[in-house]
């Protein structure tokens, strides 16, 4: 039987589990399968030990990849395989999944060890992304592909077709820059981190992109890859400017 906290989460998910144990397992980090665990922030009550969510995470990753591919094929009929692959990677990356988990308040429902609780596990990007994938796996086992499809439509696909549509439809800027340089017989771009700031769990990276020893642009991001994409985008914008206007 689902407890009150699980029922609250089910209302947020807009999905009611026929097998509540699957929901509990999806929320259980491996740290909670030994030692003293907590089921909510600041809880003083110990929870019974459960199976962790790693197997559900494995399944959810596969389901997510399948349904993201299906969504993109249906929504963007004119896209080629390369564009579809890059956009799928954007849809299912850890930042996208963690952002969805945060919107749902998923961190507050995780079962963690007290050690993970004290070190901010409920807000950790990787932990939230893993829990989201496990949740997808749990919904698939409980309600099949239709239930998983509807859940992902609400949490991932609809947001992607709204305010984030331009980002999703955009090409991989690093690949686009590479094609631009190759088309002009110019050596490929080089990327290097020129600055890092912020605490370990919330770093900001600044990356410079150059070609033939000439700096083209810089970009910032929460990961090196994100900063590289931002730098490549800036470079493409500058290279597209008339020569007299290039900065």
Phi and psi in degrees as a GROMACS rama.xvg file:
@    title "Ramachandran Plot"
@    xaxis  label "Phi"
@    yaxis  label "Psi"
@TYPE xy
-72.7248  141.769  UNK-2
-86.0029  177.232  UNK-3
-61.0346  -37.16  UNK-4
-67.6774  -40.6416  UNK-5
-65.212  -38.2732  UNK-6
-66.0584  -36.0751  UNK-7
-62.3685  -43.428  UNK-8
-65.9494  -39.907  UNK-9
-59.3037  -36.9754  UNK-10
-64.2628  -39.4285  UNK-11
-65.7712  -40.7215  UNK-12
-71.9812  -19.9894  UNK-13
58.6837  38.7946  UNK-14
-148.838  130.999  UNK-15
-108.611  122.817  UNK-16
-75.4726  133.425  UNK-17
-77.7585  -26.1198  UNK-18
-121.917  85.2018  UNK-19
-56.6376  -25.7195  UNK-20
-60.1196  -29.2168  UNK-21
-66.6049  -38.8834  UNK-22
-64.4075  -45.4291  UNK-23
-60.9739  -41.8717  UNK-24
-64.8448  -40.1845  UNK-25
-61.9805  -25.6818  UNK-26
-93.1626  -1.73404  UNK-27
-98  110.192  UNK-28
-73.0799  152.382  UNK-29
-60.1207  -25.9397  UNK-30
-64.6003  -21.9553  UNK-31
-86.3145  1.08233  UNK-32
-92.6929  4.67213  UNK-33
-152.434  148.41  UNK-34
79.5209  -161.346  UNK-35
-88.1255  132.517  UNK-36
-121.719  160.18  UNK-37
-125.416  147.295  UNK-38
-106.484  -6.38706  UNK-39
-157.883  158.054  UNK-40
-56.3558  128.265  UNK-41
74.8097  6.98337  UNK-42
-65.5459  139.829  UNK-43
-103.277  0.541591  UNK-44
-97.6554  137.59  UNK-45
-82.9511  142.381  UNK-46
-103.737  151.66  UNK-47
-63.8481  143.815  UNK-48
-70.4223  141.93  UNK-49
-131.824  170.417  UNK-50
-71.7684  139.705  UNK-51
-76.9754  175.281  UNK-52
-94.9134  9.74837  UNK-53
-66.5778  -36.7058  UNK-54
-68.7077  -39.2036  UNK-55
-67.4098  -34.88  UNK-56
-61.2934  -43.5523  UNK-57
-58.3926  -46.4227  UNK-58
-67.1338  -45.0393  UNK-59
-60.7477  -35.1015  UNK-60
-59.4892  -43.4445  UNK-61
-67.9891  -43.1206  UNK-62
-63.9048  -42.8944  UNK-63
-61.551  -44.6249  UNK-64
-61.543  -42.3022  UNK-65
-62.6605  -49.6509  UNK-66
-73.6635  -30.4155  UNK-67
-66.1675  -40.6346  UNK-68
-62.5538  -44.4181  UNK-69
-59.8406  -45.3927  UNK-70
-60.4309  -46.5773  UNK-71
-66.0129  -40.6239  UNK-72
-61.0972  -38.8014  UNK-73
-75.4895  -38.8719  UNK-74
-82.2287  -27.8625  UNK-75
-130.91  77.3665  UNK-76
-67.6931  -19.8817  UNK-77
-96.2464  0.0822876  UNK-78
-78.9843  143.636  UNK-79
-85.5122  171.554  UNK-80
-58.0533  -41.9661  UNK-81
-62.7018  -43.501  UNK-82
-66.4866  -40.423  UNK-83
-61.1697  -43.3138  UNK-84
-63.9699  -43.731  UNK-85
-65.6646  -39.8449  UNK-86
-70.3693  -35.4815  UNK-87
-62.7688  -42.2253  UNK-88
-60.2515  -37.4701  UNK-89
-67.6602  -39.0453  UNK-90
-65.8569  -35.9858  UNK-91
-108.647  10.8013  UNK-92
-74.039  166.965  UNK-93
-61.8736  -36.9917  UNK-94
-64.45  -42.3556  UNK-95
-63.7015  -44.7982  UNK-96
-68.0094  -41.6053  UNK-97
-64.6641  -37.393  UNK-98
-63.3501  -41.4528  UNK-99
-64.3428  -41.4955  UNK-100
-61.5031  -39.3757  UNK-101
-67.1724  -39.4308  UNK-102
-60.1018  -33.5364  UNK-103
-85.0648  -6.97448  UNK-104
67.9166  31.9782  UNK-105
-64.3433  -32.7818  UNK-106
-57.3997  -35.3309  UNK-107
-68.2052  -14.9753  UNK-108
-104.312  0.318803  UNK-109
-73.6266  148.359  UNK-110
-100.062  116.663  UNK-111
-130.492  162.593  UNK-112
-71.9362  161.017  UNK-113
-64.1967  -30.6198  UNK-114
-63.9922  -46.1812  UNK-115
-64.1347  -36.7944  UNK-116
-59.5786  -46.1195  UNK-117
-70.3447  -26.6909  UNK-118
-96.9356  17.0863  UNK-119
80.5734  28.2327  UNK-120
-59.361  -30.3403  UNK-121
-67.4321  -18.4978  UNK-122
-108.397  1.14767  UNK-123
-74.1204  128.89  UNK-124
-56.057  -48.8159  UNK-125
-63.7116  -39.1988  UNK-126
-67.5912  -39.3862  UNK-127
-68.063  -40.9434  UNK-128
-63.9038  -42.5395  UNK-129
-62.9704  -42.2935  UNK-130
-64.715  -36.8394  UNK-131
-63.5935  -45.5317  UNK-132
-60.7956  -41.4619  UNK-133
-62.4148  -37.404  UNK-134
-65.0698  -39.8891  UNK-135
-60.8444  -44.2536  UNK-136
-61.1365  -40.5467  UNK-137
-65.4901  -43.4825  UNK-138
-65.0612  -38.275  UNK-139
-61.4843  -46.3858  UNK-140
-65.7409  -33.0495  UNK-141
-82.0918  -39.6174  UNK-142
-127.834  2.01128  UNK-143
80.4037  -176.324  UNK-144
-60.7365  -38.8877  UNK-145
-58.0526  -42.1338  UNK-146
-66.9647  -43.4582  UNK-147
-63.848  -39.6403  UNK-148
-62.2624  -45.6818  UNK-149
-65.9198  -39.0909  UNK-150
-62.4985  -47.8126  UNK-151
-68.5839  -31.8665  UNK-152
-59.7689  -45.0671  UNK-153
-69.7605  -42.4933  UNK-154
-91.9666  -28.8897  UNK-155
-122.32  -52.4048  UNK-156
-73.3531  -44.4334  UNK-157
-61.8797  -45.649  UNK-158
-57.627  -36.917  UNK-159
-67.5873  -28.8281  UNK-160
-91.2855  1.27968  UNK-161
-102.758  -113.794  UNK-162
-66.7116  -21.8834  UNK-163
-96.1254  8.89774  UNK-164
-60.3666  -42.4053  UNK-165
-62.1767  -39.2058  UNK-166
-65.6178  -41.1442  UNK-167
-67.4934  -41.473  UNK-168
-75.4511  -19.6244  UNK-169
-64.4535  145.233  UNK-170
-68.5407  166.055  UNK-171
-67.5636  112.297  UNK-172
-65.8349  -32.402  UNK-173
-64.3177  -43.7607  UNK-174
-65.7815  -40.205  UNK-175
-64.5585  -39.7622  UNK-176
-65.663  -40.9934  UNK-177
-59.4302  -44.3683  UNK-178
-64.3126  -38.8564  UNK-179
-61.7664  -47.5198  UNK-180
-67.3439  -42.2007  UNK-181
-61.6034  -38.8927  UNK-182
-64.4078  -18.1257  UNK-183
-109.803  12.8357  UNK-184
67.5751  24.4874  UNK-185
-96.5202  144.342  UNK-186
-58.2115  154.602  UNK-187
-61.7912  159.116  UNK-188
-73.2501  147.692  UNK-189
-113.696  141.138  UNK-190
-120.674  135.515  UNK-191
-143.523  143.434  UNK-192
-76.3176  123.934  UNK-193
-105.891  -13.8436  UNK-194
-162.472  148.859  UNK-195
-134.052  142.028  UNK-196
-146.249  161.121  UNK-197
91.5457  166.307  UNK-198
-67.6686  163.73  UNK-199
-56.7241  -36.2548  UNK-200
-84.3749  -3.47955  UNK-201
-148.492  55.4  UNK-202
-77.559  153.637  UNK-203
-121.197  131.895  UNK-204
-111.052  141.282  UNK-205
-116.657  125.371  UNK-206
-120.527  138.52  UNK-207
-105.165  136.345  UNK-208
-111.41  136.023  UNK-209
-140.657  164.079  UNK-210
-147.222  134.018  UNK-211
55.4496  33.8553  UNK-212
78.5697  1.87295  UNK-213
-104.651  124.199  UNK-214
-67.3211  130.162  UNK-215
-99.2215  -40.1987  UNK-216
-173.795  171.003  UNK-217
-129.547  155.857  UNK-218
-147.727  155.692  UNK-219
-119.134  152.966  UNK-220
-167.982  169.318  UNK-221
-80.589  -5.81727  UNK-222
-142.725  164.087  UNK-223
-62.4486  -40.5813  UNK-224
-63.1705  -42.0251  UNK-225
-65.0478  -40.6688  UNK-226
-66.0317  -37.7353  UNK-227
-63.1915  -42.7292  UNK-228
-62.6736  -41.1575  UNK-229
-64.6852  -40.3237  UNK-230
-65.303  -42.5651  UNK-231
-62.8468  -39.4707  UNK-232
-63.8711  -44.3819  UNK-233
-61.1582  -40.8066  UNK-234
-62.1215  -44.7321  UNK-235
-61.4998  -40.8159  UNK-236
-64.1474  -41.1024  UNK-237
-70.1423  -40.3221  UNK-238
-66.7334  -24.8995  UNK-239
-80.2744  -13.1635  UNK-240
-74.2271  151.076  UNK-241
-56.5329  145.916  UNK-242
-51.5115  -39.502  UNK-243
-70.2795  -15.7405  UNK-244
-105.394  -5.66814  UNK-245
-66.6021  136.979  UNK-246
